[in-house]
Amino acid sequence: MPVSRLRIAPAPLLAGSLAALMLSACGGGGSEGESATPAPTGLAVAAGDGQVTVTWDDNTRYQYWLYYAPNLSFSTVSAWSKITGAQSRVGYNNDKGIRPPTVVTGLTNGTPYYFAMNGRDDGGKGGPLSAIHSATPRASGDTWPAGGTFTGSPTLRSLALGVDSSDSTSDYVAVGDGGAIYSAPAYTSTTALEWTAKATLGTQLNGVIYTLSKYVTVGADGKTWYSTNPTTWTAGTVSDAGTANLNALASSGATLVAVGDNGRIVRSTDGQSWTPAASVPAGTPNLYGVAYSAKGQWIAVGANCTVLTSTDGNTWATQAVTLSGAGCTDLRSVDTVAVTTNNVTAYYFAAVGTGASGGAVVVSSDGSTFTQLADVGSAPLYAVAASADGRFAAVGASNAIYIATAIDTWVAPTTKPTPGATLYGIARANATYTAVGASGTSIYSY
């Protein structure tokens, strides 16, 4: 199935009698069989994380409507309209139909959903329903298919999802060694991304982010670049002309912070011009990861299990880490997430790296107390990403992958590609984890 450009689905229609009234008003409800329009064939549903991808054999002559409901099956549009939580997808302006693939979002993991479709010809009455299909959304992270390929088999170190200003589409950008930059249209189905080489900037690129309506990347020799599309890049400037490698960057939505070797930290409000942080603890070693929490706190991590925090990205303080066993050699990546339950918000932090015997994991549930858990696996971990519900996924050497089902519970997934290369970067977007690494390796979990 080809990957198409991202299309935003309209808001769901209301359930019950209101849904039936709307269907009638749009000329699409009718009684099954009143129209000669055949039911769509080849209907298939694929469960994802809080979503389901629906595909079918498309006939562009017809307009297709999708009906779905939780927990209960149905055989007619009338029966569907009476189910609590029944919703539909009918396309733009409520009557122009939808095209495959259609991704139905906002679903509850662990709840079975039932799906059926019908068609109409030139806005006429709805034809007979297709067969009913069911799918149960589930958390991502347990199964990892092989992702799209990269020409030239480059080593990729980071990736981010943003918007290409040239055509207003959602695109991933991946960066890596030799200044390689690749892009891929965002997921619109469960199919792997299709990566295309876009530019070569000549210097190893270590981190990329999309913020302030642009992509920003940093790398070796303190270089920075920015772009509003994946193809054309402009070099940024740093006021101190420092050349220490920059290894990662993060954004608060108004300010960017990049961290690098020898404790280097620089800031920007536009992704173009950078200035050094005013205060970084003396003797800070190489810093490899940085993140911003909705709590209003920055966190940077690095060699010797170093953890720094800041409330403004300008003045930084070292935080103590309660170590496990022989401690850790370094922390390579950090991410944070805020989870609100019953109007109470909890802030979770997780950093990963190299432990005494495997992958180091340092966690915090308040941004103040940091504790190293027992090492996971036998290989270093190089990148971590959080999902909105408080889970984390970490990747590393020798295809190492670990999922945190809770902040202090990290487990290996059931399925991943083998053999696998080292993974250096991971991103969470569109309810999907995507990871990249050595030899053009890419994997994902939806």
C-alpha positions in Angstrom: 0.0 0.0 0.0 1.6 3.3 -1.0 2.0 6.0 1.7 0.0 9.1 0.8 0.2 12.6 2.1 -1.4 13.2 5.5 -5.1 14.1 5.3 -6.8 15.4 8.4 -10.2 13.6 9.1 -13.1 15.8 10.1 -14.5 15.7 13.6 -16.6 12.7 14.5 -20.4 13.0 14.1 -22.6 12.6 17.2 -24.0 9.2 18.2 -27.6 7.9 18.6 -30.6 9.7 17.2 -28.6 12.9 16.4 -26.3 10.8 14.2 -29.3 9.4 12.4 -30.8 12.9 11.9 -27.5 14.1 10.4 -27.2 11.2 8.1 -30.7 11.8 6.8 -30.1 15.5 6.4 -27.0 14.8 4.3 -28.9 12.4 2.1 -26.7 9.5 3.0 -28.5 7.4 5.6 -31.4 5.9 3.9 -32.3 2.2 4.2 -29.8 -0.3 3.0 -30.6 -1.5 -0.4 -32.4 1.7 -1.6 -29.4 2.6 -3.8 -27.8 0.6 -6.5 -24.4 1.7 -5.1 -22.6 -1.5 -4.2 -21.0 -2.0 -0.7 -17.2 -1.5 -0.8 -15.1 -4.7 -1.1 -11.8 -5.6 0.5 -12.6 -3.8 3.8 -9.8 -4.3 6.3 -9.0 -2.8 9.7 -5.6 -2.7 11.5 -5.4 -1.8 15.2 -2.9 0.8 16.4 -2.3 2.8 19.5 -5.6 4.6 20.2 -6.5 4.3 16.6 -7.5 2.0 13.8 -6.4 2.2 10.1 -9.2 1.3 7.6 -8.6 0.3 4.0 -10.8 -0.9 1.2 -10.9 -1.4 -2.6 -11.5 2.2 -3.7 -13.8 3.1 -6.6 -13.4 6.8 -7.2 -16.9 7.0 -8.8 -18.5 6.5 -5.4 -18.4 8.4 -2.1 -17.8 6.1 0.9 -19.0 6.6 4.4 -17.6 4.7 7.4 -19.6 3.8 10.5 -18.1 2.5 13.7 -19.1 1.8 17.3 -17.5 0.5 20.5 -18.3 -2.9 22.1 -21.4 -3.8 20.0 -21.7 -5.0 16.4 -24.4 -3.8 14.1 -26.0 -4.9 10.8 -27.8 -1.7 9.6 -27.2 2.1 9.8 -30.3 2.3 12.0 -28.8 -0.2 14.5 -25.5 1.6 14.5 -27.2 5.0 15.3 -28.6 3.5 18.5 -25.3 2.4 20.0 -23.8 4.6 22.7 -20.5 6.0 21.3 -21.4 5.4 17.7 -19.5 7.6 15.3 -18.8 8.0 11.6 -16.4 9.4 9.0 -18.1 11.0 6.0 -15.5 13.2 4.5 -15.1 16.9 3.9 -18.3 19.0 4.2 -20.0 16.0 5.7 -21.0 14.5 2.3 -18.1 14.1 -0.1 -17.0 10.7 1.2 -13.6 9.4 2.4 -10.8 7.6 0.6 -8.5 4.9 1.8 -6.5 4.7 4.0 -8.6 6.4 6.7 -7.1 6.5 10.2 -9.7 6.7 12.9 -8.1 8.3 16.0 -9.3 9.0 19.5 -10.1 5.4 20.3 -9.7 3.7 23.7 -7.0 1.0 24.0 -8.4 -2.4 25.0 -11.9 -1.6 23.7 -13.2 -3.5 20.7 -14.6 -1.4 17.9 -16.8 -2.6 15.0 -16.6 -1.0 11.5 -18.7 -1.1 8.3 -19.0 1.0 5.2 -21.4 1.9 2.4 -21.3 4.0 -0.7 -23.4 6.5 -2.5 -23.3 7.7 -6.1 -23.2 11.4 -6.7 -24.6 12.2 -3.3 -27.4 9.7 -3.5 -28.8 7.4 -0.8 -26.4 5.1 1.0 -26.2 1.6 -0.4 -26.0 -1.7 1.5 -23.4 -2.0 4.3 -20.3 -4.0 3.9 -19.4 -6.9 6.1 -18.6 -5.9 9.7 -15.0 -5.9 10.8 -13.6 -5.5 14.3 -10.3 -4.3 15.8 -9.1 -3.6 19.3 -6.6 -0.7 19.7 -3.6 -1.4 21.9 -0.5 0.3 23.2 2.4 0.5 20.7 5.9 -0.7 21.5 5.4 -4.5 21.7 5.8 -5.2 18.0 8.4 -3.5 15.7 8.3 -4.1 11.9 11.2 -3.2 9.7 10.8 0.4 8.5 11.5 2.1 5.2 15.0 2.0 3.6 17.5 4.8 3.0 19.6 4.9 -0.2 23.3 4.7 0.5 22.8 3.0 3.9 23.7 6.1 6.0 24.0 6.2 9.7 21.1 8.2 11.0 21.2 9.7 14.5 18.0 11.7 15.0 14.6 12.3 13.5 11.6 14.7 13.9 8.1 15.2 12.5 7.3 18.7 11.1 5.6 20.6 8.3 7.1 21.2 4.9 6.3 24.9 4.1 6.6 24.3 0.4 3.5 22.1 0.3 2.1 22.3 3.8 2.4 18.5 4.3 3.6 16.7 7.4 7.1 15.2 6.9 9.6 13.4 9.0 13.2 14.6 8.7 16.1 12.2 9.7 19.7 13.4 10.0 23.0 11.7 10.5 26.7 11.2 9.5 28.2 13.2 6.7 25.4 15.7 7.1 22.9 13.4 5.5 19.3 14.6 5.5 16.4 12.4 4.5 12.6 13.0 4.6 9.5 11.0 4.4 5.8 11.8 4.3 4.1 11.2 7.6 2.2 8.0 8.3 -1.3 7.8 6.9 -1.5 4.0 7.3 0.4 1.1 8.9 2.8 1.0 6.0 6.5 1.9 6.6 7.7 5.4 5.8 9.3 6.0 2.3 12.6 7.9 2.8 14.1 10.2 0.2 17.6 11.9 0.3 17.1 15.7 0.5 20.5 17.3 1.3 24.0 16.8 2.5 25.5 19.4 4.8 28.9 17.8 5.1 29.3 17.6 8.9 27.9 14.9 11.2 24.4 15.9 12.4 23.4 14.6 15.9 20.0 16.1 16.6 17.0 17.5 14.8 13.8 19.1 16.0 10.7 20.9 14.5 9.8 24.0 16.4 9.0 27.7 15.7 7.7 26.6 12.2 11.1 25.3 11.1 13.4 22.3 11.3 16.5 22.9 13.3 19.6 20.6 13.4 22.9 20.6 15.3 26.1 18.6 14.9 29.8 18.3 15.0 32.1 21.4 15.4 29.2 23.3 17.0 27.4 23.7 13.7 23.7 24.6 13.5 21.3 24.8 10.5 17.6 25.6 10.0 15.0 25.1 7.3 11.3 25.5 6.6 11.4 22.4 4.3 13.6 19.3 4.2 15.6 20.4 1.1 17.0 23.9 1.6 19.0 24.6 4.8 20.7 27.8 6.1 23.6 27.8 8.6 22.9 29.3 12.0 25.3 31.5 14.0 26.6 31.1 17.5 27.8 34.3 19.2 30.8 32.7 20.9 31.9 31.0 17.7 32.5 27.8 19.8 33.4 24.6 18.0 32.6 22.0 20.6 30.2 19.4 19.2 26.5 19.9 19.7 24.8 16.6 20.4 21.1 17.2 21.0 18.5 19.9 21.2 15.0 20.6 22.7 12.4 23.3 22.7 9.9 24.8 25.1 7.9 26.2 22.2 9.5 29.6 22.6 13.2 28.8 23.4 15.6 26.2 22.0 18.4 24.7 24.0 21.3 22.7 22.4 23.8 20.8 24.5 27.2 19.4 23.6 30.8 18.4 24.5 32.6 19.9 27.4 29.4 21.0 29.1 28.5 23.3 26.2 25.0 24.7 26.3 23.6 27.3 23.8 20.2 28.9 23.5 18.1 30.4 20.7 14.7 32.1 20.4 14.4 31.7 16.6 16.5 28.6 15.7 18.9 30.8 13.7 21.0 32.8 16.2 22.4 31.2 19.3 24.1 32.4 22.5 25.9 30.5 25.3 24.0 29.8 28.6 25.0 32.2 31.3 25.8 29.7 34.0 26.9 26.0 33.6 28.5 24.2 36.6 32.3 24.1 36.3 33.7 20.8 35.1 30.5 19.7 33.4 31.5 16.8 31.1 30.1 16.1 27.6 26.4 16.5 27.5 24.5 14.2 25.1 20.7 14.7 25.7 18.3 17.5 26.6 14.5 17.8 27.1 11.9 20.3 28.3 9.1 19.4 30.6 5.7 20.9 30.8 6.6 21.5 34.4 8.7 24.4 33.2 12.0 22.6 33.7 14.8 21.8 31.4 16.9 18.7 31.9 20.3 17.8 30.3 22.2 14.5 30.7 25.7 13.4 29.8 28.9 11.6 30.7 29.5 10.2 34.2 25.8 9.9 34.8 25.5 13.7 34.9 22.1 15.3 35.3 21.6 19.1 35.1 18.4 21.0 35.4 17.3 24.6 34.7 14.1 26.6 34.9 15.1 29.0 32.1 17.7 27.2 30.0 20.2 29.8 31.0 21.3 29.0 34.5 22.0 25.3 35.2 22.5 23.2 38.4 23.8 19.7 38.9 21.4 17.1 40.3 22.4 14.1 42.4 21.6 10.7 41.1 21.1 7.7 43.3 23.1 5.1 41.5 22.5 1.4 41.2 25.4 -1.0 41.6 28.5 0.3 39.8 26.6 3.3 38.4 26.7 4.3 34.8 29.3 5.4 32.2 27.1 8.0 30.6 23.5 9.1 29.9 22.9 9.6 26.2 19.3 10.7 25.9 16.4 12.0 28.1 12.7 12.7 27.6 9.8 13.8 29.7 6.0 13.6 29.7 3.2 15.1 31.8 0.2 12.8 32.6 -3.0 14.2 34.1 -5.3 11.8 35.9 -8.4 13.0 37.8 -7.2 16.6 37.5 -3.8 15.7 39.0 -0.7 16.1 36.8 2.4 14.0 37.3 5.7 14.7 35.5 7.9 11.8 34.5 11.5 11.9 33.4 13.6 9.1 31.9 17.2 9.1 30.8 19.1 6.2 29.2 22.7 5.4 28.5 25.5 2.9 29.3 25.4 1.1 32.6 27.9 -1.2 34.3 26.4 -4.3 32.7 24.0 -3.1 30.1 21.6 -0.3 29.3 21.4 2.4 32.1 18.0 3.9 33.0 17.7 6.9 35.3 14.2 8.0 36.2 12.3 10.7 38.2 8.7 11.3 39.0 9.2 14.9 40.2 12.2 16.3 38.3 14.1 16.7 41.6 15.0 13.1 42.7 16.8 11.0 40.2 17.3 7.3 40.6 19.2 4.7 38.5 17.2 1.5 38.0 18.9 -1.9 37.5 20.5 -2.1 34.0 18.3 -3.5 31.3 19.7 -6.0 28.8 23.4 -6.2 27.9 23.8 -3.3 25.4 24.1 0.5 25.8 20.9 2.6 25.1 21.2 5.7 22.9 17.8 7.3 22.7 14.5 7.4 24.5 11.1 8.9 23.6 7.9 9.3 25.7 4.3 8.8 24.7 1.5 11.0 26.0 0.1 8.3 28.3 3.4 8.1 30.3 5.1 5.2 28.5 8.6 5.4 27.2 10.5 3.5 24.5 14.3 3.3 24.4 16.6 1.9 21.7 20.4 1.3 21.5 23.2 -0.9 20.4 22.7 -4.3 18.7 19.0 -3.6 18.1 18.3 -3.1 21.8 14.7 -2.0 22.5 13.0 -1.6 25.9 9.5 -0.3 26.7 8.5 1.3 30.0 5.0 0.2 30.8 5.5 2.2 34.0 8.3 4.6 34.9 10.2 1.9 36.9 9.2 -1.1 34.8 11.1 -1.6 31.5 10.7 -4.7 29.4 11.8 -6.0 26.0 9.2 -6.1 23.2 7.7 -9.4 21.9 8.7 -8.8 18.3 11.5 -6.9 16.6 13.5 -7.3 13.4 16.5 -9.6 13.6 19.3 -9.3 13.0 19.3 -5.6 13.8 21.8 -2.8 13.7 22.5 -0.2 16.4 19.7 2.4 16.8 20.7 6.0 17.6 17.5 8.0 17.4 13.8 7.6 18.2 10.7 9.8 17.9 7.1 9.6 19.0 4.5 11.1 16.7 1.1 10.2 15.2 0.8 7.5 18.0 3.8 5.7 16.5 7.4 5.2 17.6 9.9 5.5 14.8 13.6 4.7 15.3 16.7 5.1 13.0 20.3 4.0 13.2 23.4 2.5 11.6 23.5 1.2 8.0 20.2 3.0 7.0 18.3 1.0 9.6 14.7 2.1 10.4 12.0 0.4 12.5 8.6 1.5 13.8 5.8 0.5 16.2 2.2 1.6 15.7 
